[in-house]
Amino acid sequence: MLTAVRTGTGACPYGLIGGHLLTSPVSPLTCILPFRASTGASPLHTLRAFVAKLPSFFMYSKNEITYRDALCDLQLKRLRNLMSAVLADNAFYREKLTLAGIRRAEDIQTLADYRLLPFTTKAELSADQTAHPPYGSNTTFSLDRYIRVHQTSGTTGAPLCWLDTEESWDWFARCWTKVYRGAGVTANDNLFFAFSFGPFIGFWTALEAARSIGAMAISGGAMSSIQRLQAIRDHGATVLISTPTYALHLAEVARAEGIDIARGSIQTTIHAGEPGAGLPATKARIEQAWGARCYDHAGATEVGAWGFECVHQNGLHVNEAEFICEVIDPDTGKRTCEGELVLTNLGRIGMPVIRYRTGDRVKLNPEPCACGSIFSRLIGGVIGRIDDAVIIRGVNVYPSAIENIVRGFPEVAEFAVDIYRQREMDDMEIRLELNGGASHAIVDAIAKEVRHILGIRAGVQTVPPNTLPRFELKARRFNDHRHLSNHR
């Protein structure tokens, strides 16, 4: 159910707008400024764009809460509802929770009680599906209640199968509507999904959510990159939804075909599947290439669509109306400001995850967001995977840190990183594909920047055009060869 916010006189209202708490009146000009600053458009064009987005500013759902303590109360109420269902009928969690001394939902009275529950890991879920094929024992209902089956991408191990009921599929789509509202997407937009729509859950629920908000959804399945660019033009798509890597690849193809996408119809891009859209250099590359505002989003097949950016784009908000979030030290399990993200999804009762260690490394921002949201906010979104960090000559290096350096050089079309061990020493090599006409001086510049920022030396070399692979889904640019007994 959507409820209109009471308006004031000559100013935006006090209260809640799109899940954001306003503690003082806000001038309409303040609301419009983000649109103009991002596009450089004329005042008339800016006003028209703002008016088109008004529904996303002045509507909110009944589950979005004004105060933090009320949010915690809502989380506990929904958690106990979830616990009642799984303790009764979910074999996986009934056994797990009973061993932890939890026999009734009422045993959880506070969030402090909740934090004493055992963690759930992907390894546990995978082992359970191996022991009870094909879906495991983490099912709360009989199989005839489930309407969808999807799987994880398999980038960190064997794919997990995941089931959804009608209710949980609707819930997943509602989580995506929060992503859309954060990016200012409305029923007036045409959304293009540059996604193959295979068994990986990917943007399936984003497609469903487009229907929920009344927007036009345009599938890019079974299309080549050139066909997708043509479809974007033919349908006047205003929103591109893809991985950040594929958005840059489409821009590369557009340049080769002489298509000026920066002057095209796309106004907004939304990306998930990898950290790229949260990296300043990659975000800037996407925005420059498409002439649009680039928004980050985060989610997972087994968890749901948990993260979104607001119009201020100052970090990734966690949708705490639908998820309980914690950040823990991955070694000790204790709460901290920077570490591993732990989530419980509150609306996926048919196949839930409770205190699930996502493997995502994040850093909490304690400062309030300018949008007024009470939800937790993550600096730079997902920094990377906990297990992605590699130690090179004693230095912890995240792939996202290297990408942020390389993407800062517009001369680079694509790149790959290889790590070797030679004579008991670790070496890192970065291979670059350069755009036409780029100077090879870029090689020394990138090597210098890696040395300056990361404190390690890297060998940097160029390779011929179209040598390196392109990716539609999650990119695999980083290759650690040190486990091989015979290298090079």
C-alpha positions as CSV (number, residue, x, y, z in Angstrom):
1,M,0.0,0.0,0.0
2,L,1.3,3.5,-0.9
3,T,0.4,6.5,1.2
4,A,0.9,10.2,0.1
5,V,3.0,12.4,2.4
6,R,1.2,15.5,3.7
7,T,2.7,18.5,2.0
8,G,3.6,21.8,3.6
9,T,3.4,25.4,2.2
10,G,6.3,26.4,0.0
11,A,8.4,23.5,1.1
12,C,8.7,19.8,1.1
13,P,7.0,18.3,4.2
14,Y,8.3,17.2,7.5
15,G,8.3,13.5,8.0
16,L,9.1,10.5,5.7
17,I,9.7,10.7,2.0
18,G,10.7,7.5,0.3
19,G,11.9,6.0,3.6
20,H,13.9,9.1,4.4
21,L,13.3,11.1,7.6
22,L,13.2,14.9,7.1
23,T,14.0,16.8,10.3
24,S,13.4,20.2,8.8
25,P,11.5,21.7,5.9
26,V,13.3,21.3,2.5
27,S,13.0,23.9,-0.2
28,P,11.7,22.5,-3.5
29,L,14.9,24.0,-5.1
30,T,16.9,21.8,-2.9
31,C,15.0,18.8,-4.2
32,I,15.6,19.8,-7.8
33,L,19.3,20.6,-7.5
34,P,20.5,17.0,-7.6
35,F,18.9,16.6,-11.0
36,R,20.4,19.7,-12.5
37,A,23.9,19.1,-11.0
38,S,24.0,15.7,-12.5
39,T,22.9,16.6,-16.0
40,G,23.9,20.2,-16.6
41,A,20.4,20.7,-18.1
42,S,18.6,23.9,-18.6
43,P,16.3,25.0,-15.7
44,L,13.1,24.2,-17.8
45,H,14.4,20.7,-18.7
46,T,15.5,20.2,-15.0
47,L,12.0,21.2,-13.8
48,R,10.3,18.8,-16.2
49,A,12.6,15.9,-15.2
50,F,11.9,16.7,-11.5
51,V,8.1,16.8,-12.0
52,A,8.3,13.4,-13.8
53,K,10.1,12.0,-10.7
54,L,7.7,13.5,-8.1
55,P,6.0,10.2,-7.3
56,S,9.3,8.7,-6.1
57,F,9.8,11.7,-3.7
58,F,6.3,12.0,-2.2
59,M,5.3,8.4,-1.8
60,Y,6.4,5.8,0.7
61,S,5.4,2.3,1.7
62,K,3.8,1.4,5.1
63,N,6.9,-0.6,6.1
64,E,9.3,2.4,5.9
65,I,9.8,3.7,9.4
66,T,10.4,7.1,10.8
67,Y,12.5,6.4,13.8
68,R,15.3,3.9,14.5
69,D,13.8,2.3,17.6
70,A,10.5,1.8,15.7
71,L,12.5,0.1,12.9
72,C,14.1,-2.2,15.4
73,D,10.6,-3.1,16.8
74,L,9.4,-3.9,13.3
75,Q,12.5,-6.1,12.6
76,L,11.9,-8.0,15.8
77,K,8.2,-8.5,15.0
78,R,9.0,-9.8,11.6
79,L,11.9,-11.9,12.8
80,R,9.6,-13.7,15.3
81,N,7.1,-14.3,12.6
82,L,9.9,-15.9,10.5
83,M,11.2,-17.9,13.5
84,S,7.7,-19.3,14.2
85,A,7.5,-20.7,10.7
86,V,10.9,-22.2,10.4
87,L,10.9,-23.7,13.9
88,A,7.7,-25.5,13.0
89,D,8.4,-26.7,9.5
90,N,12.0,-25.9,8.3
91,A,14.2,-28.9,9.0
92,F,17.5,-27.1,8.4
93,Y,16.8,-24.2,10.7
94,R,14.8,-26.1,13.3
95,E,17.8,-28.3,14.0
96,K,20.2,-25.4,13.8
97,L,18.2,-23.2,16.2
98,T,17.3,-26.0,18.6
99,L,20.9,-26.8,19.0
100,A,21.4,-23.2,19.9
101,G,18.7,-23.4,22.6
102,I,16.0,-21.7,20.6
103,R,12.7,-23.6,20.7
104,R,10.1,-20.8,20.4
105,A,10.1,-17.5,18.6
106,E,9.4,-15.8,21.9
107,D,12.9,-16.7,23.0
108,I,14.1,-13.8,20.9
109,Q,13.1,-10.7,22.8
110,T,15.7,-8.2,21.7
111,L,18.3,-7.7,18.9
112,A,20.9,-8.6,21.5
113,D,19.2,-12.1,21.7
114,Y,19.2,-12.2,18.0
115,R,23.0,-11.6,17.9
116,L,23.5,-14.8,19.9
117,L,22.0,-16.9,17.1
118,P,24.5,-19.0,15.2
119,F,25.8,-17.8,11.8
120,T,24.7,-19.4,8.6
121,T,27.4,-19.9,5.9
122,K,27.3,-20.7,2.2
123,A,29.3,-23.8,2.9
124,E,26.6,-25.1,5.2
125,L,23.9,-24.5,2.6
126,S,25.9,-26.1,-0.1
127,A,26.6,-29.2,2.1
128,D,22.9,-29.4,2.9
129,Q,21.9,-29.4,-0.8
130,T,24.5,-32.1,-1.4
131,A,23.0,-34.2,1.4
132,H,19.4,-33.5,0.4
133,P,19.4,-33.0,-3.3
134,P,18.3,-31.0,-5.2
135,Y,17.1,-28.2,-2.9
136,G,18.3,-29.2,0.5
137,S,16.3,-29.1,3.8
138,N,16.0,-25.3,4.1
139,T,12.4,-25.4,2.9
140,T,9.6,-24.2,5.1
141,F,6.7,-25.4,2.9
142,S,5.9,-28.4,0.8
143,L,7.3,-28.2,-2.8
144,D,4.0,-27.5,-4.3
145,R,4.0,-24.0,-2.7
146,Y,7.1,-23.0,-4.7
147,I,6.8,-21.3,-8.1
148,R,10.3,-20.3,-9.0
149,V,13.7,-22.0,-9.0
150,H,16.9,-20.1,-9.7
151,Q,20.6,-20.5,-8.8
152,T,23.6,-18.5,-7.8
153,S,26.2,-17.5,-10.4
154,G,28.7,-20.1,-9.2
155,T,31.6,-17.7,-9.1
156,T,32.6,-18.7,-5.5
157,G,31.8,-22.5,-5.8
158,A,29.1,-24.9,-7.0
159,P,25.9,-23.0,-7.7
160,L,23.2,-23.1,-5.0
161,C,19.6,-23.8,-6.1
162,W,17.1,-21.4,-4.5
163,L,13.3,-21.6,-4.4
164,D,10.7,-18.9,-4.1
165,T,7.0,-19.0,-3.2
166,E,4.5,-16.6,-4.7
167,E,4.9,-14.5,-1.5
168,S,8.6,-14.5,-1.4
169,W,8.9,-13.7,-5.2
170,D,6.6,-10.7,-4.6
171,W,8.8,-9.7,-1.6
172,F,11.9,-9.9,-3.7
173,A,10.3,-7.6,-6.3
174,R,9.3,-5.2,-3.6
175,C,12.9,-5.0,-2.5
176,W,13.8,-4.0,-6.1
177,T,11.2,-1.3,-6.1
178,K,13.2,0.4,-3.3
179,V,16.2,0.3,-5.7
180,Y,14.1,2.0,-8.3
181,R,12.8,4.6,-6.0
182,G,16.3,5.4,-4.8
183,A,17.4,6.0,-8.3
184,G,14.3,8.1,-9.1
185,V,12.9,5.5,-11.6
186,T,9.1,5.8,-12.1
187,A,6.3,4.5,-14.3
188,N,7.3,7.1,-16.9
189,D,10.6,5.2,-17.6
190,N,11.5,2.5,-20.1
191,L,13.8,0.0,-18.6
192,F,16.2,-2.0,-20.7
193,F,17.6,-5.2,-19.2
194,A,21.0,-6.2,-20.7
195,F,20.8,-9.7,-19.3
196,S,20.5,-13.2,-20.8
197,F,17.8,-14.4,-18.4
198,G,19.2,-17.9,-17.8
199,P,19.0,-19.9,-14.5
200,F,21.1,-17.3,-12.6
201,I,18.6,-15.1,-10.7
202,G,20.4,-11.9,-11.8
203,F,17.8,-9.3,-12.9
204,W,14.8,-11.6,-13.1
205,T,13.3,-9.9,-10.0
206,A,14.2,-6.4,-11.3
207,L,12.1,-7.3,-14.4
208,E,9.2,-8.2,-12.1
209,A,9.6,-5.0,-10.1
210,A,9.4,-3.0,-13.3
211,R,5.8,-4.3,-13.7
212,S,5.1,-3.5,-10.1
213,I,5.9,0.2,-10.6
214,G,4.2,0.4,-13.9
215,A,7.3,1.0,-16.0
216,M,8.0,-0.4,-19.5
217,A,10.3,-3.5,-19.3
218,I,12.4,-4.3,-22.3
219,S,14.2,-7.6,-22.3
220,G,17.7,-7.8,-23.8
221,G,17.8,-11.6,-23.6
222,A,19.3,-13.6,-26.6
223,M,20.7,-10.4,-28.2
224,S,24.2,-9.5,-29.3
225,S,25.7,-6.2,-28.0
226,I,24.9,-4.4,-31.2
227,Q,21.3,-5.7,-31.1
228,R,21.0,-4.4,-27.6
229,L,22.2,-1.0,-28.5
230,Q,19.7,-0.9,-31.4
231,A,16.9,-2.0,-29.0
232,I,17.8,0.8,-26.6
233,R,17.6,3.3,-29.4
234,D,14.4,1.9,-31.0
235,H,12.4,1.7,-27.7
236,G,13.7,4.9,-26.3
237,A,15.0,3.2,-23.2
238,T,15.7,5.7,-20.3
239,V,17.2,3.2,-17.8
240,L,19.9,0.6,-18.4
241,I,20.2,-2.3,-16.0
242,S,23.3,-4.5,-16.3
243,T,26.5,-5.3,-14.6
244,P,29.0,-2.4,-14.6
245,T,31.4,-4.4,-16.7
246,Y,28.8,-4.9,-19.4
247,A,27.8,-1.3,-19.4
248,L,31.4,-0.4,-20.2
249,H,31.5,-3.1,-22.9
250,L,28.3,-1.8,-24.5
251,A,29.9,1.7,-24.5
252,E,33.0,0.2,-26.2
253,V,30.9,-1.5,-28.9
254,A,28.9,1.8,-29.4
255,R,32.2,3.7,-30.0
256,A,33.3,1.1,-32.6
257,E,29.9,1.3,-34.3
258,G,29.8,5.1,-34.3
259,I,26.8,5.3,-32.0
260,D,26.8,8.3,-29.6
261,I,25.2,6.8,-26.6
262,A,26.0,9.9,-24.4
263,R,23.5,11.8,-26.4
264,G,21.0,9.0,-26.4
265,S,17.9,8.3,-24.4
266,I,19.5,6.6,-21.4
267,Q,19.2,8.9,-18.3
268,T,19.9,6.4,-15.5
269,T,22.0,3.2,-15.2
270,I,21.6,0.7,-12.4
271,H,24.3,-2.0,-11.8
272,A,24.8,-5.0,-9.6
273,G,26.8,-8.3,-9.7
274,E,30.2,-6.8,-8.9
275,P,31.6,-3.8,-7.0
276,G,32.2,-1.6,-10.1
277,A,29.4,0.9,-9.7
278,G,30.5,1.6,-6.2
279,L,34.0,2.5,-7.3
280,P,34.5,6.2,-8.1
281,A,36.6,5.6,-11.2
282,T,34.3,3.0,-12.7
283,K,31.2,5.0,-11.8
284,A,32.7,8.1,-13.5
285,R,33.6,6.0,-16.6
286,I,30.0,4.7,-16.9
287,E,28.4,8.2,-16.4
288,Q,30.7,9.8,-19.0
289,A,30.1,7.1,-21.5
290,W,26.4,7.0,-21.2
291,G,25.7,10.7,-20.3
292,A,23.6,9.3,-17.4
293,R,23.6,9.0,-13.6
294,C,25.1,5.6,-12.5
295,Y,23.6,3.9,-9.4
296,D,25.0,1.0,-7.4
297,H,22.8,-1.9,-6.1
298,A,23.7,-5.0,-4.2
299,G,22.0,-8.3,-3.6
300,A,22.4,-12.1,-3.7
301,T,20.4,-15.0,-5.0
302,E,20.1,-16.6,-1.5
303,V,19.5,-13.3,0.3
304,G,17.6,-10.8,-1.9
305,A,18.0,-7.3,-3.2
306,W,19.3,-5.7,0.0
307,G,21.2,-2.5,-1.1
308,F,20.3,0.7,-2.9
309,E,21.7,4.2,-3.6
310,C,19.7,7.3,-3.0
311,V,19.8,10.4,-5.2
312,H,22.8,11.8,-3.2
313,Q,24.9,8.8,-4.1
314,N,27.0,8.9,-1.0
315,G,27.2,5.2,-0.2
316,L,24.9,2.2,-0.4
317,H,21.9,2.1,1.9
318,V,20.9,-1.3,3.4
319,N,17.1,-1.8,3.2
320,E,16.6,-2.5,6.9
321,A,12.8,-2.6,6.6
322,E,13.4,-6.0,4.9
323,F,16.8,-7.1,6.3
324,I,18.6,-7.2,9.6
325,C,22.2,-6.2,9.0
326,E,25.4,-6.5,11.0
327,V,29.1,-6.1,10.2
328,I,31.5,-8.5,11.9
329,D,35.2,-9.2,12.1
330,P,35.5,-12.2,9.8
331,D,38.0,-13.9,12.1
332,T,36.4,-13.3,15.6
333,G,32.7,-12.8,14.7
334,K,32.6,-9.7,16.8
335,R,30.8,-6.6,15.7
336,T,32.9,-3.9,14.0
337,C,32.6,-1.0,11.6
338,E,34.5,-2.6,8.7
339,G,34.4,-6.3,8.0
340,E,32.0,-9.0,6.7
341,L,28.3,-8.2,6.1
342,V,25.8,-10.5,7.8
343,L,22.2,-10.4,6.8
344,T,18.8,-11.9,7.7
345,N,16.0,-11.6,5.1
346,L,12.7,-11.0,6.8
347,G,10.3,-11.6,3.9
348,R,11.5,-14.9,2.4
349,I,10.0,-17.3,4.8
350,G,9.8,-20.2,2.3
351,M,13.6,-20.4,2.0
352,P,15.3,-17.9,4.4
353,V,18.8,-17.1,5.5
354,I,19.3,-16.2,9.2
355,R,22.5,-14.4,10.3
356,Y,24.0,-15.3,6.9
357,R,27.6,-14.5,6.4
358,T,27.5,-13.0,2.9
359,G,31.3,-12.9,2.3
360,D,31.0,-9.3,1.3
361,R,33.5,-6.8,2.8
362,V,31.9,-3.5,3.7
363,K,32.5,-0.4,5.9
364,L,29.8,1.3,7.8
365,N,29.4,5.1,7.5
366,P,28.3,6.4,10.9
367,E,27.4,9.8,9.5
368,P,23.7,10.5,8.5
369,C,23.0,10.7,4.8
370,A,21.9,14.0,3.4
371,C,18.7,12.2,2.2
372,G,17.7,11.7,5.8
373,S,17.4,7.9,5.6
374,I,17.6,6.1,8.9
375,F,19.0,2.9,7.2
376,S,22.6,1.9,7.6
377,R,24.9,3.2,4.9
378,L,28.0,1.5,3.5
379,I,31.0,3.6,2.3
380,G,31.6,2.7,-1.4
381,G,29.1,-0.1,-1.3
382,V,30.6,-3.6,-1.3
383,I,34.4,-3.2,-1.2
384,G,34.9,-6.8,-2.4
385,R,34.7,-10.4,-1.3
386,I,36.4,-11.4,1.9
387,D,38.0,-14.3,0.2
388,D,39.0,-12.1,-2.8
389,A,41.8,-10.4,-0.9
390,V,45.2,-11.6,-2.0
391,I,48.4,-11.1,-0.1
392,I,51.2,-9.9,-2.4
393,R,54.6,-9.5,-0.7
394,G,52.9,-9.0,2.6
395,V,50.2,-6.5,1.4
396,N,46.5,-7.2,1.4
397,V,45.2,-6.3,-2.1
398,Y,41.5,-6.3,-3.1
399,P,40.7,-6.6,-6.8
400,S,38.4,-3.6,-6.5
401,A,41.3,-1.4,-5.5
402,I,43.2,-2.3,-8.7
403,E,40.1,-1.7,-10.8
404,N,39.6,1.7,-9.3
405,I,43.1,2.6,-10.3
406,V,43.0,1.2,-13.8
407,R,39.5,2.7,-14.5
408,G,40.8,6.1,-13.6
409,F,42.6,6.1,-17.0
410,P,40.1,6.5,-19.8
411,E,42.7,5.2,-22.3
412,V,42.2,1.7,-21.0
413,A,39.4,-0.3,-22.7
414,E,39.8,-3.6,-20.8
415,F,42.3,-5.1,-18.4
416,A,43.3,-8.4,-16.6
417,V,45.5,-9.1,-13.6
418,D,47.7,-12.2,-13.1
419,I,49.6,-13.1,-10.0
420,Y,52.6,-15.5,-10.1
421,R,55.2,-16.8,-7.7
422,Q,58.8,-16.9,-8.9
423,R,61.7,-17.9,-6.8
424,E,59.6,-17.6,-3.6
425,M,58.6,-14.0,-4.5
426,D,55.1,-12.9,-5.6
427,D,54.7,-10.9,-8.8
428,M,51.7,-9.1,-10.2
429,E,51.2,-8.4,-13.9
430,I,48.5,-6.1,-15.3
431,R,47.6,-6.5,-19.0
432,L,45.9,-3.6,-20.7
433,E,43.9,-3.2,-23.9
434,L,44.1,0.5,-24.9
435,N,41.7,2.5,-26.9
436,G,42.7,3.5,-30.3
437,G,45.3,6.3,-30.4
438,A,46.2,5.9,-26.7
439,S,49.9,6.5,-25.8
440,H,51.9,3.7,-24.4
441,A,53.0,6.1,-21.7
442,I,49.9,5.0,-19.9
443,V,51.8,1.8,-18.9
444,D,54.3,3.7,-16.8
445,A,51.6,5.9,-15.3
446,I,49.5,3.0,-14.1
447,A,52.5,1.2,-12.7
448,K,53.4,4.3,-10.8
449,E,49.9,4.7,-9.5
450,V,49.7,1.1,-8.3
451,R,53.0,1.6,-6.5
452,H,51.8,4.9,-4.9
453,I,48.4,3.7,-3.7
454,L,48.9,0.0,-3.0
455,G,52.6,0.0,-2.0
456,I,53.6,-2.8,-4.4
457,R,55.3,-3.0,-7.8
458,A,53.4,-4.4,-10.7
459,G,54.5,-5.3,-14.2
460,V,52.2,-3.5,-16.7
461,Q,52.0,-4.4,-20.4
462,T,49.7,-3.8,-23.3
463,V,48.1,-6.5,-25.4
464,P,46.5,-6.3,-28.9
465,P,42.9,-5.1,-29.2
466,N,40.1,-7.7,-28.5
467,T,42.6,-10.0,-26.8
468,L,41.0,-10.0,-23.4
469,P,37.6,-11.5,-22.7
470,R,34.4,-9.4,-22.2
471,F,31.7,-10.4,-19.7
472,E,28.0,-10.0,-19.5
473,L,27.7,-11.2,-15.9
474,K,30.3,-11.1,-13.2
475,A,33.7,-10.3,-14.6
476,R,36.7,-12.6,-14.0
477,R,39.7,-10.4,-14.5
478,F,41.9,-11.6,-11.6
479,N,43.8,-14.8,-11.9
480,D,46.0,-16.1,-9.1
481,H,48.4,-18.7,-10.6
482,R,50.4,-19.3,-7.4
483,H,48.6,-22.6,-6.7
484,L,50.1,-24.1,-9.8
485,S,53.3,-26.1,-9.3
486,N,54.5,-25.2,-12.8
487,H,54.0,-21.6,-13.7
488,R,54.9,-19.7,-16.7
